[in-house]
Amino acid sequence: MSALHVLVTLAGVAVSVVYLKRTRWAALLAAAFTVQAFVAVAYRVVLFLATQQTLSFETVQPAYLVLGFIEMLAIAAVVTGLALVLSALPEQAPRPIVPREP
């Protein structure tokens, strides 16, 4: 994961926090984006520690497995939160098309 991924997920947190008062599901989105940012940073930390030979391969493999599982749950939470936010939007009838008079 790149630093750009972390910035995008932090932007997702910021946008979700802005909408906390408008919908209760924005908190779920903010939490999910926060977890994604944490996982992206944790991947880099584990990789750094592995290259410095602080962690053995036997330790890195389970760490990546756990981080991947947590990231999968965070992605599922983003999808669920987005679906709940969109379902909470008020339904509006489509505007009729009014022809212009010449």
Secondary structure, DSSP 8 states (H G I E B T S, - for coil): --HHHHHHHHHHHHHHHHTTTT-TTHHHHHHHHHHHHHHHHHHHHHHHHHHTTSS-HHHHHHHHHHHHHHHHHHHHHHHHHHHHHHHHS-------------
